Amino acid sequence: MGMFERDTEIYLDRDALREDYQPENLVGRDTELNRYRAALQPVINGEQPNNIFLYGKTGVGKTAGTRYLIDHLEEDAAKYEDIDLTVKMLNCDGLSSSYQIATRLVNEFRDETSQISTTGYPRATVYDMLWTELDACGGTIYIVLDEVDHIEDDSILYQLPRARANANLSSAKIGIIGISNDFSFRDDLSPKVKSSLCEEEIQFPAYDAKELIQILQQRADVAFHDGVLEDGVIELCAAYGAKDAGDARQSLDLLMKTGDLARDKDTDTISESLVREARDVLERGRIQEGISGLTQHGHLVVYAMVTLDQEGKTPARTRDIRPRYTNFAEKAGIDPLVPRRMRDHLGELSMLGIISAIERNEGRRGGTYREYSLEMDPEMILAALEKTVDDVGIHKSVTNLVDNEAKLSDFQST
């Protein structure tokens, strides 16, 4: 017998639980997909494509829905001789400027022997190259910019939708699909960009437990052998997912980790107790990974949130969090950030799932504001903040979570 033997007792197709798996049908997003499909319909009619802006938290189906509908759009467009559709999908993570986006797009339309450098050209020259490539391609072109909120200047978001109106293009018809995890990104756009890019807006809300059950059951039917999942496993994974901001990816990760634990333990079935064990492992890992990637100021903001949570003062507005954060910064011997930069850290923590943000609107008098709550186990968070707590000191609100005679690392599971 070899060192490695194929294990086929639990999984039938483990890859069906992965993020990049594309099911034949998407479940749990009927309303959003119907609106999205209607927004894409002008392509099939031979008309100028709509510019579409999708927004919602991570793991709510924006990218998956886009891939699903674009696949069908390309397949159906091919049936019509008078429609020539080209789609280019670009993830903007790591591309922070319009210049970088424009050069990447030029290279998307060119063969390998004609690629241009990402530096060294005037921006106007790169735009001219882009218009030339787009017109040479011709027909209808959809450019999908996933994680569009990473772009720090909005020049490209103005130029692309208006390229035809500004006589930069003569034959190609351009449509933009922008996808953002950041709810505030739209608000920060200039009015001229907002009117073009956000021609059709579709918000993807968080999944509820019922929708997550549909998604998990669809994947589980493909991923696991019959009889492996005990009653209640799908429902428990969905309940945790609904609590974790309605993130389908986290629910699928939980189901996969549970399956992996069952395989490691050589059990015949997957139980609810294994789900709870898997959730503990994943949550500790997410907290460690998320917090390790933050700056010192990010750590101080998290610590402030933990102490406010323990005092029962959450959900909290930025104005309530700031005094505690400022106090901690001064104790750590660093200058506190201005309010706007501190809010950026709150936004980052929200995207990581460590805290949650709820938007409130009190009308004309009170205006719009966000309230923040802690989403993950405070004891686990403190374990990942050992150096920060050493720098600032143990706040009175968390003394019940911290043994003064022990290191915080003692709270971490091995």
Sequence and secondary structure as in RCSB ss.txt:
>XXXX:A:sequence
MGMFERDTEIYLDRDALREDYQPENLVGRDTELNRYRAALQPVINGEQPNNIFLYGKTGVGKTAGTRYLIDHLEE
DAAKYEDIDLTVKMLNCDGLSSSYQIATRLVNEFRDETSQISTTGYPRATVYDMLWTELDACGGTIYIVLDEVDH
IEDDSILYQLPRARANANLSSAKIGIIGISNDFSFRDDLSPKVKSSLCEEEIQFPAYDAKELIQILQQRADVAFH
DGVLEDGVIELCAAYGAKDAGDARQSLDLLMKTGDLARDKDTDTISESLVREARDVLERGRIQEGISGLTQHGHL
VVYAMVTLDQEGKTPARTRDIRPRYTNFAEKAGIDPLVPRRMRDHLGELSMLGIISAIERNEGRRGGTYREYSLE
MDPEMILAALEKTVDDVGIHKSVTNLVDNEAKLSDFQST
>XXXX:A:secstr
  S     SSBS GGGGSTT   SS  S HHHHHHHHHHHHHHHTTS    EEEE  TTSSHHHHHHHHHHHHHH
HHTT TT  EEEEEEE TT  SHHHHHHHHHHHHS GGG   SSSS HHHHHHHHHHHHHHH SEEEEEEETGGG
 SS HHHHHTTTTTTTTS SS EEEEEEEES TTHHHHS HHHHHHHTSEEEE     HHHHHHHHHHHHHHHB 
TT B TTHHHHHHHHHHHTTT HHHHHHHHHHHHHHHHHTT SSB HHHHHHHHHHHHHHHHHHHHHTS HHHHH
HHHHHHHHHHTT  SEEHHHHHHHHHHHHHHHTS    HHHHHHHHHHHHHHTSEEEEEEE HHHH EEEEEEE 
S HHHHHHHTHHHHHHH   GGGTTT  TTS GGGGS  
